[in-house]
Amino acid sequence: QSFGITQLVLLGFIAVAAVLAALTGNQAEQIASQAAETISNYPKELVELHESFATYTIWYFILLFGLRFYFVVKKKFEGKIKYAFAALALAGCVLVLTTGKLGGDLVYKYGIGTSLFN
C-alpha cells in the first residue's frame, strides 16, 4: 500500500519537474533566438521539435498523474490497470528520452544554452 502511494508521489514530482524543465528551456530558447538573428545555422526546426516534445511530455505526465490519482482514490488501481500504467510509464520514458536527445543535440551540436549565446 505505501509503495503505491510512493509511486503516486514520485509521479507528481515528475509532473512538477517537467514543468520546471520547460520553464528553463523557454529561457534558453529566448536567449538563443535573440542571438539567432546573427547566426546563419540556427536550428530553428530542431528547437521547435524539442519544444513540441517537451510540451507533449509535460501534458502526458500531468494526465498520467491525474489518472493514477483518480484510480488510487477510487481504490481501483489493481489488476490490469496496474499493467496498463506500467506500459504507459514506459511510453512516458520514450517521450523523456526523445526530448532529452533533442535537447542534448541543441546544446552539444549547436551550443544553445551555453555561453556562445550570451
Disulfide bonds with the S-S distance in Angstrom:
none
